[in-house]
Amino acid sequence: MATIDLTEEDIRVLQHIAERGEAGITTDRAVPRYRVLAKAGLLEHQAVSLDAEWFGLSDRGRGALGDVA
């Protein structure tokens, strides 16, 4: 787990993914995970695939996900 500074746009994108249950993650798992991560500014990289929304993340957000890919 890594601590990063998410932009408001990163948080919006992560919440959008969670609400839609996209990127191969079921809504049951995604909604609580991304809400907690967005609020805490933390990302758990294991089992997270955001390819569908990769373009919507800031450089910091993409870097944080890419570091463990």
Backbone as CSV, one residue per row, in Angstrom:
resi,resn,N_x,N_y,N_z,CA_x,CA_y,CA_z,C_x,C_y,C_z
1,MET,0.835,-1.164,0.000,0.000,0.000,0.000,0.886,1.235,0.000
2,ALA,0.504,2.247,-0.782,1.313,3.453,-0.890,0.444,4.672,-0.640
3,THR,1.052,5.695,-0.060,0.339,6.939,0.149,0.683,7.884,-0.986
4,ILE,-0.348,8.410,-1.648,-0.135,9.377,-2.717,-1.149,10.495,-2.563
5,ASP,-0.898,11.597,-3.249,-1.851,12.691,-3.277,-2.703,12.540,-4.521
6,LEU,-3.972,12.239,-4.337,-4.888,12.140,-5.460,-5.449,13.513,-5.769
7,THR,-5.601,13.799,-7.049,-6.256,15.034,-7.440,-7.768,14.843,-7.317
8,GLU,-8.502,15.945,-7.355,-9.967,15.835,-7.328,-10.449,15.033,-8.531
9,GLU,-9.784,15.190,-9.662,-10.168,14.435,-10.859,-9.913,12.943,-10.677
10,ASP,-8.793,12.571,-10.038,-8.533,11.157,-9.751,-9.661,10.568,-8.911
11,ILE,-10.059,11.283,-7.882,-11.120,10.805,-6.995,-12.419,10.651,-7.778
12,ARG,-12.718,11.616,-8.640,-13.938,11.541,-9.449,-13.902,10.313,-10.344
13,VAL,-12.768,10.064,-10.989,-12.651,8.912,-11.889,-12.794,7.609,-11.109
14,LEU,-12.125,7.506,-9.973,-12.211,6.281,-9.174,-13.636,6.035,-8.689
15,GLN,-14.334,7.097,-8.269,-15.724,6.932,-7.830,-16.602,6.517,-9.005
16,HIS,-16.339,7.090,-10.184,-17.110,6.746,-11.387,-16.930,5.270,-11.729
17,ILE,-15.684,4.789,-11.664,-15.413,3.375,-11.923,-16.142,2.511,-10.903
18,ALA,-16.045,2.891,-9.630,-16.675,2.103,-8.569,-18.184,2.023,-8.758
19,GLU,-18.799,3.148,-9.094,-20.251,3.169,-9.258,-20.690,2.317,-10.442
20,ARG,-19.884,2.257,-11.486,-20.236,1.477,-12.672,-19.776,0.034,-12.568
21,GLY,-18.927,-0.284,-11.589,-18.422,-1.646,-11.458,-17.564,-2.052,-12.637
22,GLU,-16.770,-1.102,-13.150,-15.979,-1.339,-14.360,-14.624,-1.944,-14.041
23,ALA,-13.856,-2.142,-15.069,-12.465,-2.601,-15.011,-12.332,-3.991,-14.401
24,GLY,-13.341,-4.838,-14.597,-13.234,-6.217,-14.151,-13.365,-6.410,-12.652
25,ILE,-13.806,-5.386,-11.954,-13.978,-5.490,-10.503,-15.470,-5.397,-10.230
26,THR,-16.003,-6.331,-9.474,-17.439,-6.307,-9.209,-17.795,-5.096,-8.367
27,THR,-18.998,-4.621,-8.538,-19.449,-3.445,-7.805,-19.365,-3.668,-6.302
28,ASP,-19.697,-4.881,-5.845,-19.648,-5.166,-4.408,-18.263,-4.917,-3.826
29,ARG,-17.229,-5.245,-4.600,-15.864,-5.021,-4.132,-15.400,-3.598,-4.415
30,ALA,-15.797,-3.055,-5.563,-15.258,-1.773,-6.002,-15.771,-0.592,-5.193
31,VAL,-17.058,-0.556,-4.930,-17.622,0.626,-4.273,-16.969,0.894,-2.923
32,PRO,-16.964,-0.078,-1.999,-16.331,0.227,-0.708,-14.838,0.486,-0.844
33,ARG,-14.166,-0.275,-1.698,-12.716,-0.107,-1.845,-12.372,1.294,-2.334
34,TYR,-12.999,1.730,-3.415,-12.620,3.017,-3.984,-13.083,4.190,-3.141
35,ARG,-14.215,4.050,-2.467,-14.639,5.138,-1.575,-13.642,5.324,-0.441
36,VAL,-13.210,4.217,0.152,-12.227,4.297,1.235,-10.906,4.823,0.703
37,LEU,-10.454,4.297,-0.423,-9.173,4.725,-0.974,-9.197,6.195,-1.361
38,ALA,-10.291,6.629,-1.973,-10.376,8.020,-2.384,-10.366,8.955,-1.173
39,LYS,-11.111,8.601,-0.134,-11.156,9.431,1.065,-9.826,9.451,1.797
40,ALA,-9.151,8.300,1.833,-7.900,8.192,2.582,-6.685,8.602,1.760
41,GLY,-6.848,8.709,0.430,-5.712,9.018,-0.417,-4.780,7.832,-0.590
42,LEU,-5.311,6.623,-0.407,-4.492,5.412,-0.529,-4.968,4.582,-1.708
43,LEU,-4.054,3.890,-2.314,-4.418,2.939,-3.357,-3.815,1.591,-3.019
44,GLU,-4.633,0.557,-3.039,-4.126,-0.799,-2.915,-3.956,-1.296,-4.330
45,HIS,-2.737,-1.604,-4.697,-2.453,-1.904,-6.091,-2.809,-3.334,-6.479
46,GLN,-2.844,-4.243,-5.530,-3.121,-5.633,-5.850,-4.531,-5.768,-6.434
47,ALA,-4.615,-6.497,-7.532,-5.901,-6.823,-8.168,-6.664,-5.601,-8.630
48,VAL,-5.962,-4.519,-8.942,-6.632,-3.319,-9.440,-6.239,-3.117,-10.894
49,SER,-7.237,-3.096,-11.774,-6.991,-2.854,-13.196,-7.900,-1.732,-13.655
50,LEU,-7.313,-0.612,-13.999,-8.112,0.545,-14.387,-7.895,0.913,-15.844
51,ASP,-7.567,-0.055,-16.688,-7.275,0.234,-18.082,-8.386,1.029,-18.760
52,ALA,-9.629,0.711,-18.444,-10.754,1.365,-19.106,-10.810,2.853,-18.802
53,GLU,-10.269,3.267,-17.662,-10.341,4.672,-17.262,-8.951,5.283,-17.069
54,TRP,-7.933,4.611,-17.543,-6.541,5.044,-17.354,-6.348,6.498,-17.772
55,PHE,-6.954,6.882,-18.891,-6.805,8.226,-19.429,-7.321,9.296,-18.473
56,GLY,-8.226,8.938,-17.573,-8.839,9.923,-16.692,-8.030,10.230,-15.448
57,LEU,-6.972,9.463,-15.181,-6.169,9.673,-13.987,-5.038,10.651,-14.268
58,SER,-4.668,11.432,-13.278,-3.530,12.334,-13.405,-2.242,11.534,-13.515
59,ASP,-1.147,12.216,-13.814,0.151,11.540,-13.885,0.475,10.851,-12.567
60,ARG,0.158,11.484,-11.449,0.405,10.868,-10.137,-0.429,9.616,-9.963
61,GLY,-1.699,9.682,-10.360,-2.577,8.519,-10.238,-2.112,7.364,-11.115
62,ARG,-1.748,7.673,-12.369,-1.250,6.631,-13.275,0.059,6.060,-12.758
63,GLY,0.933,6.923,-12.259,2.217,6.463,-11.738,2.046,5.532,-10.558
64,ALA,1.123,5.856,-9.675,0.901,5.022,-8.489,0.404,3.645,-8.889
65,LEU,-0.472,3.576,-9.876,-0.974,2.281,-10.330,0.084,1.541,-11.128
66,GLY,0.854,2.257,-11.948,1.846,1.640,-12.804,3.036,1.081,-12.043
67,ASP,3.328,1.630,-10.872,4.485,1.188,-10.092,4.405,-0.280,-9.720
68,VAL,3.191,-0.815,-9.593,3.036,-2.180,-9.101,2.451,-3.093,-10.172
69,ALA,2.203,-2.545,-11.336,1.560,-3.313,-12.406,2.358,-4.500,-12.854
